[in-house]
Amino acid sequence: MVGTGNYLPHEPISLESYVEAGLELSPMDNGPLVRAPQWRHHVAPGDRASEMIERAAAPMFERVGVDVRDVDVLITNVLLPDDMFTGCGADTAHRMGMSPEWIIDLHNGGCASFQYMLKLVGSIMATEGARTALIANVQNTAGQIFAQEGNRFKAHCVAAGDGCGVALVTAEPGPDTPRLLGTCTRNTPATARDLGMATSDGRHHWQTGDSVLDVQFDAAKTKETLELGNRLVPELVRELSEQCAFGIDEIDVLITNQPNRIFLRNWRNALGIDAERHIDTYDRFGNLYGAGVPVTLHEAVTAGRIKPGNLVVTAGFAHAGDFAAAAAFRW
């Protein structure tokens, strides 16, 4: 991994602005484990995923001195595609002046898609001779779905933020380049329909109507979803540690997706990792879904929280738990 980058759209929005707009907070809502994030960013109407990727990636390419025309693999994951039939990969490549042999718009993987894309890049490089890859995660539902009237004061809508995280990967790392040690992934297909688009009148998202589109978990399976989410990240990290032959106590920095304070606490407690080693950006950016890991990774890198020689592990679970993944790096 020769470079990381991120982009957070527009000015940050404070929790106080929600309260001023009519959000009512109970004493429980202000509790340390369930309190909404202090800040989040929202995309504006007309903001495109390809533009967000360009704004995250262009400074990274300039910083690391790599020509965008050398990229031969581009993989994107966008939570809310801008267009019905096509992903944003081709548009991104055109905007940035690159012409990769491989353009993949990966729609599944969700909050664990960053690790999934690393695994795919590794396979493509090993079997197809690809040398340089750009991977990009975009979360763009906070300002487009969750900020709608009828949605914006719901807990999961208040917690959501928008942003983009990117990483540049090469098959020929230098002596000081962070090295990918390994990845592991897990599919749990039975939970795939436990999260999805929902409307009050039951219409499909593509049907006309006046009801507000939202994204909701299956309320009848809340307990099972929470239990699975609490288990998956620690299990994948342990599986990866066995695969790559390192101990959990050797992990210097843990970076996960940032769904809420409770999951973050439960994951590090289950692994025995103290809060200082588990990077937390929830209060600054909210729940960034699939962009949470790469954005948090870039924040940790730029803040100097990751040192040469550190063992860095990234991990996450997606949706209601249908996918989870982890990756390890020697920095």
Stockholm file with secondary structure:
# STOCKHOLM 1.0

chainA/1-331         MVGTGNYLPHEPISLESYVEAGLELSPMDNGPLVRAPQWRHHVAPGDRASEMIERAAAPMFERVGVDVRDVDVLITNVLLPDDMFTGCGADTAHRMGMSPEWIIDLHNGGCASFQYMLKLVGSIMATEGARTALIANVQNTAGQIFAQEGNRFKAHCVAAGDGCGVALVTAEPGPDTPRLLGTCTRNTPATARDLGMATSDGRHHWQTGDSVLDVQFDAAKTKETLELGNRLVPELVRELSEQCAFGIDEIDVLITNQPNRIFLRNWRNALGIDAERHIDTYDRFGNLYGAGVPVTLHEAVTAGRIKPGNLVVTAGFAHAGDFAAAAAFRW
#=GR chainA/1-331 SS CCEEEEECCSSCEEHHHHHHHTCCCCTTTTSTTTCCCSEECCCCTTCCHHHHHHHHHHHHHHHHTCCGGGCCEEEEEESSCSSSSCCSHHHHHHHHTCCCSEEEECCSCGGGHHHHHHHHHHHHHHHHCCCEEEEEEEECCIIIIITSTTTTTSHHHHHBCCEEEEEEEESSCCTTSCEEEEEEEEECGGGTTSEEEECTTCCCTTSCCSSCCEEEECGGGHHHHHHHHHHHHHHHHHHHHHHHTCCGGGCSEEEECCSCHHHHHHHHHHHTCCTTTBCCCHHHHCBCGGGHHHHHHHHHHHTTCSCTTCEEEEEEEETTTTEEEEEEEEC
#=GC SS_cons         CCEEEEECCSSCEEHHHHHHHTCCCCTTTTSTTTCCCSEECCCCTTCCHHHHHHHHHHHHHHHHTCCGGGCCEEEEEESSCSSSSCCSHHHHHHHHTCCCSEEEECCSCGGGHHHHHHHHHHHHHHHHCCCEEEEEEEECCIIIIITSTTTTTSHHHHHBCCEEEEEEEESSCCTTSCEEEEEEEEECGGGTTSEEEECTTCCCTTSCCSSCCEEEECGGGHHHHHHHHHHHHHHHHHHHHHHHTCCGGGCSEEEECCSCHHHHHHHHHHHTCCTTTBCCCHHHHCBCGGGHHHHHHHHHHHTTCSCTTCEEEEEEEETTTTEEEEEEEEC
//
